[in-house]
């Protein structure tokens, strides 16, 4: 019995000694890592800020509209004899679209031609009669007979002019039986078939012709932004190009960039009373017919240049009240958040003019999981055209832990 009690006492003493050693080690290494070590700072990708003239842009919604559009209607009445175009295809200026039965118009032209010839035949007789009366005016002919001869000649000449005008009118009507394309464009489906009767200047259209190259893009901008832009230009913060030209780029409905740069065509000099916006019209070359009337697009308009710093949109956040914030690395490699009250759009970046100095380190990746004051290991990087962060320098080795 004594041996058992003695063995238990020895075992209890050993356990107490081991627990004491474990408590001492925990006190010396509270982080649970290697003795005397500390958790290394998190590596973050940063880009160095540099102030430079940056392009100032604005993104506007827009709709495509045909450069030219004509609703084709007949100008003479008759039966459609021929449809000479293929629906949905391109036609050249002057191409035949419709042919209206022209028998009655040819007969009217022949009748007008005969009337002209008849009127012209009466002019020589009237001229001879006037000449005779002028010779006889002093030897038996009266002054009244002379005046009547002059009036007869004038009436004959007027009849010729009237007949010639009637002939010209009949020729025009005959020509209008051939309905031709007023400009180069793309046709729609025909609303009438061969054999249908049409009337001059009817309400219903035969078809619609649209010119798609070039093509218009109708944009809308708020009057508030217009006032801000004009104020910034007058204050000298935004510089315009020497010739005042404005480049416009499009993003199509599927997200692809349209490869052609457009130009500003006109802007409406009035603000809508219902929406508070004004209209801008741009023109784009459209040789492949990629843009069709009615398509929705987003236009990025270059409005000038401004001195400032670019913050990639992926590296910034915007609050509900419009404040823009981004995280930077301080000189002692700790995180700090900066808020910018005034920020403009420049492509896929935010453009800010104050609150940043040359050489400041903007965190562009990994900032979502770190808070202000946290130690970090900055790694220089760049953002490529696709918005992907590419490191340009390897992170420096973390300093060795002091014992």
C-alpha positions in Angstrom: 0.0 0.0 0.0 2.8 2.4 0.8 4.5 1.5 -2.5 1.4 2.5 -4.4 1.0 5.8 -2.6 4.7 6.6 -3.2 4.4 5.9 -7.0 1.3 8.1 -7.3 3.1 11.0 -5.5 6.0 10.7 -7.9 3.7 10.7 -11.0 1.8 13.8 -9.7 5.1 15.7 -9.2 6.2 14.9 -12.8 2.9 16.1 -14.2 3.1 19.4 -12.2 6.6 20.0 -13.5 5.6 19.4 -17.1 2.6 21.8 -16.8 4.9 24.5 -15.3 7.3 24.2 -18.3 4.3 24.5 -20.8 2.9 27.6 -19.1 6.4 29.2 -19.2 6.7 28.5 -22.9 3.3 29.9 -23.7 4.0 33.1 -21.8 7.2 33.5 -23.9 5.5 32.8 -27.2 1.8 33.9 -27.0 1.3 33.8 -30.8 1.6 30.1 -30.9 4.4 30.2 -33.5 8.0 29.5 -33.2 9.6 30.7 -30.0 10.6 34.4 -30.3 8.9 34.8 -33.8 6.2 37.2 -35.0 3.5 36.9 -37.7 4.9 38.5 -40.9 3.1 41.5 -42.6 0.7 40.7 -45.4 1.9 41.4 -48.9 -0.2 43.8 -50.9 0.2 45.0 -54.5 0.7 48.8 -54.9 1.1 51.2 -57.7 3.1 54.4 -57.3 1.1 57.6 -57.8 2.3 60.3 -60.3 0.6 63.5 -61.2 0.2 64.1 -64.9 -2.2 65.5 -67.5 -5.0 63.0 -67.7 -7.9 62.6 -70.2 -11.2 63.6 -68.6 -14.1 61.5 -69.9 -17.8 61.0 -69.3 -20.0 58.0 -70.1 -23.4 58.7 -71.7 -26.2 56.4 -72.8 -27.3 56.6 -76.4 -29.3 55.1 -79.3 -28.3 54.6 -82.8 -30.2 56.3 -85.6 -30.0 56.2 -89.4 -27.8 58.9 -91.0 -30.6 59.4 -93.6 -34.1 57.9 -93.7 -36.8 58.3 -96.3 -40.3 56.9 -96.4 -40.9 56.0 -100.0 -44.4 57.1 -101.3 -45.7 57.3 -104.9 -46.2 60.7 -106.4 -48.5 59.5 -109.2 -51.4 57.1 -109.1 -51.5 53.7 -110.8 -50.9 50.0 -110.6 -47.6 48.6 -109.4 -46.1 46.9 -112.4 -42.6 45.9 -111.0 -40.7 45.8 -107.8 -37.0 46.1 -108.8 -35.2 45.8 -105.5 -34.4 42.9 -103.1 -35.9 43.5 -99.7 -33.3 44.1 -97.0 -30.4 44.7 -99.4 -28.4 47.8 -100.3 -29.3 50.0 -103.2 -27.4 52.8 -104.9 -28.6 56.3 -105.4 -30.8 56.4 -108.5 -31.6 52.6 -108.5 -35.1 51.7 -109.6 -37.3 50.6 -106.7 -40.9 50.5 -108.1 -42.4 50.8 -111.6 -46.0 52.0 -111.9 -48.0 51.2 -115.1 -47.4 54.1 -117.4 -49.7 53.6 -120.4 -52.0 56.5 -119.5 -49.1 58.8 -118.8 -47.4 58.1 -122.1 -50.7 58.9 -123.8 -51.0 62.1 -121.9 -47.4 63.0 -122.9 -48.3 62.3 -126.6 -51.4 64.5 -126.4 -49.4 67.3 -124.8 -46.8 67.0 -127.5 -49.5 67.4 -130.2 -51.0 70.4 -128.5 -47.6 72.0 -128.5 -47.1 71.4 -132.2 -50.6 72.9 -132.9 -49.8 76.0 -130.8 -46.5 76.5 -132.5 -48.1 76.3 -136.0 -50.3 79.3 -135.2 -47.3 81.6 -134.4 -46.0 82.1 -138.0 -49.6 83.1 -139.3 -49.9 85.6 -136.5 -46.5 87.0 -137.2 -47.3 87.4 -141.0 -50.6 89.1 -140.2 -48.9 91.6 -137.9 -46.3 92.4 -140.5 -49.0 93.0 -143.1 -50.9 95.3 -140.9 -47.8 97.3 -140.1 -47.2 97.8 -143.8 -50.8 98.9 -144.5 -51.3 101.1 -141.5 -50.7 104.2 -143.6 -52.7 103.1 -146.7 -56.1 102.0 -145.6 -55.5 99.8 -142.5 -56.8 101.2 -139.2 -54.9 101.4 -136.0 -57.4 99.0 -134.4 -56.6 96.3 -136.9 -52.9 96.7 -136.2 -53.5 96.3 -132.4 -55.6 93.3 -133.0 -52.8 91.7 -135.0 -50.4 92.3 -132.2 -52.8 90.8 -129.6 -53.3 87.7 -131.8 -49.5 87.2 -132.0 -49.1 87.5 -128.3 -52.0 85.0 -127.7 -50.3 82.5 -130.1 -47.0 82.8 -128.3 -48.8 82.3 -124.9 -50.5 79.2 -126.3 -47.1 77.8 -127.2 -45.8 78.5 -123.7 -48.8 76.9 -122.1 -48.6 73.8 -124.3 -44.8 73.5 -123.6 -45.6 73.7 -119.8 -48.2 71.0 -120.2 -45.8 68.8 -122.1 -43.2 69.3 -119.4 -45.8 68.4 -116.7 -46.7 65.2 -118.6 -43.0 64.2 -118.9 -42.5 64.7 -115.2 -45.5 62.5 -114.4 -44.3 59.9 -116.8 -40.9 59.9 -115.1 -42.5 59.6 -111.7 -43.9 56.2 -112.7 -40.4 55.0 -112.0 -39.7 55.4 -108.2 -36.0 55.6 -107.7 -33.7 55.6 -104.6 -33.0 59.2 -103.4 -29.7 58.1 -101.8 -27.6 55.0 -101.1 -29.1 52.9 -98.3 -30.7 49.6 -97.1 -34.3 48.8 -97.9 -37.0 47.4 -95.7 -39.6 44.9 -96.6 -42.1 46.2 -99.2 -45.6 46.9 -97.9 -47.1 46.5 -101.4 -47.0 43.8 -104.1 -47.2 43.8 -107.8 -50.7 44.6 -109.0 -51.6 46.7 -106.0 -53.1 50.1 -106.7 -51.4 53.2 -105.2 -52.4 56.8 -105.2 -50.3 60.0 -105.4 -48.9 61.2 -102.0 -50.8 58.5 -100.1 -50.5 58.2 -96.3 -49.1 54.6 -96.3 -45.5 54.1 -97.3 -44.3 51.6 -99.9 -41.1 51.0 -98.0 -38.4 52.8 -96.0 -34.9 53.4 -97.1 -32.1 54.0 -94.5 -28.5 55.0 -94.9 -26.4 53.3 -92.3 -22.9 54.4 -93.2 -22.2 56.7 -91.5 -24.6 56.4 -88.6 -25.8 58.8 -85.9 -25.6 58.1 -82.2 -28.1 60.2 -80.1 -26.7 60.8 -76.6 -28.3 62.4 -73.5 -26.5 64.3 -70.8 -27.9 66.0 -67.7 -27.9 69.8 -67.5 -26.2 69.6 -64.1 -23.1 67.9 -65.5 -23.1 70.4 -68.4 -23.0 73.3 -66.0 -20.2 71.7 -64.0 -18.1 71.1 -67.1 -18.5 74.7 -68.3 -17.5 76.0 -64.8 -14.4 73.7 -64.7 -13.4 74.9 -68.2 -13.8 78.5 -67.4 -11.9 78.1 -64.2 -9.0 76.6 -66.1 -9.1 73.2 -64.4 -10.0 71.5 -67.7 -8.1 72.1 -70.9 -9.8 71.6 -74.3 -8.0 70.7 -77.5 -6.9 73.5 -79.8 -9.5 72.8 -82.4 -12.2 71.9 -79.9 -12.6 68.4 -81.4 -14.2 65.8 -79.2 -13.4 62.1 -79.6 -16.1 59.6 -78.8 -15.8 55.9 -78.3 -18.6 53.4 -78.1 -19.3 50.3 -76.1 -21.9 48.0 -77.7 -24.7 46.1 -76.0 -22.5 42.9 -75.7 -19.8 44.9 -73.9 -17.4 45.0 -76.9 -15.6 48.2 -77.8 -16.5 49.6 -81.2 -13.2 50.0 -83.1 -14.1 53.3 -84.8 -13.7 56.7 -83.1 -16.6 59.1 -83.6 -16.9 62.8 -83.7 -19.4 65.3 -82.2 -21.9 66.4 -84.9 -24.2 68.7 -82.9 -25.7 69.4 -79.5 -29.2 70.6 -78.8 -29.3 74.2 -77.5 -32.2 73.5 -75.2 -32.8 71.4 -72.1 -35.8 69.0 -71.9 -38.4 70.3 -69.5 -39.5 66.8 -68.5 -36.1 65.0 -68.0 -33.7 67.9 -67.4 -31.3 66.6 -70.1 -30.0 67.9 -73.4 -29.2 65.9 -76.5 -25.9 65.4 -78.2 -25.5 63.8 -81.6 -22.3 62.0 -82.7 -21.5 60.5 -86.1 -19.6 57.2 -86.7 -18.4 55.4 -89.8 -20.2 52.1 -90.0 -18.8 50.3 -93.1 -19.7 46.8 -91.9 -23.2 47.7 -90.7 -22.3 46.5 -87.2 -24.4 49.3 -85.6 -28.1 49.2 -86.6 -30.8 51.9 -85.9 -32.3 51.5 -82.4 -29.3 49.8 -80.8 -28.5 50.9 -77.3 -24.9 51.9 -76.7 -22.7 53.6 -74.1 -20.5 56.4 -75.3 -17.3 57.5 -73.6 -16.8 61.2 -74.5 -13.4 62.9 -74.1 -14.1 66.4 -72.8 -10.5 67.6 -72.1 -7.5 67.1 -69.9 -6.9 67.8 -66.2 -3.8 67.6 -64.0 -4.3 64.9 -61.4 -3.8 61.3 -60.3 -5.5 58.2 -61.6 -7.0 55.7 -59.2 -8.2 52.5 -60.9 -11.8 51.8 -60.2 -11.0 48.4 -58.9 -8.8 50.0 -56.2 -11.5 52.4 -54.9 -15.0 52.2 -53.3 -17.8 54.7 -53.4 -20.2 55.2 -50.4 -23.9 55.9 -50.6 -23.3 59.6 -50.3 -20.9 59.6 -53.2 -17.6 59.8 -51.3 -14.7 58.0 -53.0 -12.2 56.2 -50.8 -9.0 54.3 -51.4 -6.3 52.7 -49.2 -2.6 53.6 -49.2 0.6 52.4 -47.6 2.2 54.9 -45.3 6.0 55.5 -45.0 6.1 53.0 -42.1 4.3 50.4 -44.2 0.9 50.6 -42.5 -2.5 50.9 -44.1 -4.4 54.2 -44.2 -7.7 55.1 -45.9 -8.1 58.4 -47.7 -11.4 60.0 -48.8 -11.8 62.2 -51.9 -14.8 64.5 -52.1 -14.2 65.5 -55.8 -13.4 62.8 -58.3 -14.0 62.7 -62.1 -14.1 59.8 -64.5 -11.1 59.1 -66.8 -11.7 55.9 -68.8 -11.7 53.0 -66.3 -10.1 55.2 -63.6 -11.1 57.9 -61.1 -9.3 61.2 -61.6 -8.5 63.2 -58.4 -6.6 66.4 -58.2 -5.8 66.6 -54.4 -5.1 64.4 -51.4 -2.3 62.5 -53.1 1.4 63.2 -53.6 3.9 61.9 -56.1 5.3 58.6 -55.0 2.4 57.6 -52.7 1.6 53.9 -52.7 -1.9 53.0 -53.7 -3.1 49.5 -52.7 -4.7 47.8 -55.8 -5.1 44.3 -54.5 -5.7 42.6 -51.2 -7.1 45.8 -49.5 -10.5 44.2 -48.9 -9.2 42.1 -45.9 -7.0 44.6 -44.1 -7.9 47.5 -41.9 -6.3 50.9 -41.1 -3.1 50.6 -39.2 -2.3 47.0 -40.2 1.3 46.4 -41.1 1.8 45.3 -44.7 4.6 44.4 -47.2 4.1 46.5 -50.3 4.9 45.0 -53.7 5.1 47.2 -56.7 2.7 46.3 -59.5 0.9 47.6 -62.5 -2.6 47.1 -63.9 -2.8 45.9 -67.5 -5.3 46.9 -70.2 -7.6 44.0 -69.0 -7.7 45.4 -65.5 -5.5 42.5 -64.1 -2.8 43.3 -61.5 0.7 42.3 -62.6 3.5 42.4 -60.1 6.7 44.1 -61.3 8.9 43.5 -58.3 9.2 40.6 -55.8 8.3 41.5 -52.2 11.3 42.2 -50.0 12.2 39.5 -47.4 10.6 40.0 -44.1 13.0 41.1 -41.4 14.3 38.3 -39.2 12.6 38.0 -35.8 14.6 39.2 -32.8 15.2 36.8 -30.0 
